[in-house]
Amino acid sequence: MRDAMCRARSAFGALACFLVAATLLGDGPASGASGGALAPLDPALFDRAAAAHLLSRAGFGGTGAEIDALHALGLEKAVESFLDPTRAESAPPFTPSATGAPGRRELSGLSKEERQKQVRSYREEDARQFQALRGWWIRRMALTTRPLVEKMVLFWHGHFATSQREVRNSYLMHVQNELFRKHALGSFRDLTRAVAKDPAMLEYLDNNQNVRRKPNENFARELLELFTLGVGNYSETDVKEAARALTGWTFRGNEFVFDRRRHDPGEKTFLGRTGAFDGDAIIDIVFEQPQCSRFIARKLFVFFAHEDPSPEIVEELARELRDSGFQVASVLRRLLRCSEFYSPRARGNRVKSPVELVVGTLRLLGMDPGAGPAVAGFAGRMGQDIFLPPNVKGWDGGRAWISTKTLFDRYEFSRVILGIGEADGRRPPAKKKKDGPPRARGPLPPWDASAGAAAILGPDFEKLAADALVEKVIRHFLGAPLPEEPRRKLIEFCAGASAEARLRGLIHLVLSSPEYQLG
């Protein structure tokens, strides 16, 4: 067993070097001309590899059987299966307590020690609930029967980035998460309006402190720069006037409130329009700008396909967005059917985010991660702490996911989740960071090699010759063939190892391969 693991680690080193070169130095395969921008893929070209690509991007990947089932549907029905609003959700819900820091009324008349005790009690309870929330969302993504919805919740969490570090209220973070889920494939305009009134966002970007005598520009600036228009498509005057219009938008308890006394009712001039605008009017004017649809259309294409869409592709998606009343489902229907989405540039040339990697691996192994936050902690160490984005920009993504440290953390995750080197997958408890809640580690659910392998590879997997076992593992975890040289090395690794050692080591190597990391 020990010798087999040493050979696995040595082989991983070579694969890791190749991955770094591929993601940080190379440009990846070039695509040809877009050929009509969003021209749909010829249905005859929707082969098994195309189905695997769709399953990876529109969801979190899937097993060989799931790829085969999707392929059998054909292009049109396969895309519609992700967009079907009637599909039932099987993952369990989360039922939080409506926590909130004790206010002045609750603390009035108490001694200093009693006040500190109440505040400390709230923070401890909220920290426990926050960790439960993190574990629940990872589990939901792993078990969901509506993967595109959860993929869009993840997208909106990065787009309208909000962090527990500043909000300090796990209940409000859950409310926002459900808001993203409700509007996941719906109207981007309705979602933007709802987020502008969301207590977590109001707290995070200080609009609860935006009052007529001292306007706070934080939310107004990010509304224009990061959420709807992008840099260069508004002026500083527009930011100031938008902030005036948004005065009085606050919350009390856990609900949005419009405080008329704090609102500036005066005339404003915003993006070339003049009037006594309030926050709703500002959002309406923003969505009248052609750049708004282009901004979000480009971001959606980059998230699902590749980082370099042509201006023609962006314009066609933006037109679809405007014509549909900013319905995200309409844009994704066009995007997931177009030939550019299935082009060489889009396939195998995008680093999986840590959450995509973690959730996809759980789904492929047939594992229920349980309700604990340990698996979310792994994604955090790889660079994507859910509910704790680094700043209001969210995560940069792409090649920024890969560094010397995070590459090792990716390797470490697959090692621990497979139970290689640690019998029960236990990790030392994390120390509390000064800038936020602790990153819980704790025990990971063990992967049952015998039962798990039988479920995904067939009951006779132990009797397979090395080359046949390698083919089954590649088909299940990658969905597409490997080049001859890495395939040969995997077969050599299997030779002579005990059944369980070669199975765990083989899967570990495939999960550490460039093809798996790049999706």
Buried (B, 14 or more C-beta within 10 A) or exposed (E): BEEBBEBBBEBBEEBBEEBBEBBEEEEBEEBEEBEEBBEBBEEEEBEBBBBBBBBBBBBBBBBBEBBBBBBEBEBEEBBEBBBEEEBEBEBEEBEBEEBBEEEEEBBEEEEEEEBEEBBEEBBEEBBBBBBBBBBBBBBBBBBBEBBBBBBBBBBBBBBBBBBBBBBBBBBBBBBBBEBBBBBBBBBBBBBBBBBBBBBBBBBBBEBBBBBBEEBBBBBBBBBBBBBBBBEEBBEEEBBBBBBBBBBBBBBEEBEBBBBEEBBBBEEBEBBEBEEEBBBBBBBEBBBEBEBBBBBBBBBBBBBBBBBEBBEEBBBBBBBBBBEBEBBBBBBBBBBBBBBBBBBEBBBBBBBBBBBBBBBBBBBBBBBEBBEBBBBBBBBBBBBBBBBBBBEBEBBEBBBEBBBEEBBBBBBBBBBBBBBBBBEEBEBEEBEEEEEBBBBBBBEBBBBBBEEBBBBBBEEEBBEBEBBBBBBBBBBBBBBBEBEEEBBEBBBEBBEEBEBBBBBBBBBBBBBBBBBBBBB
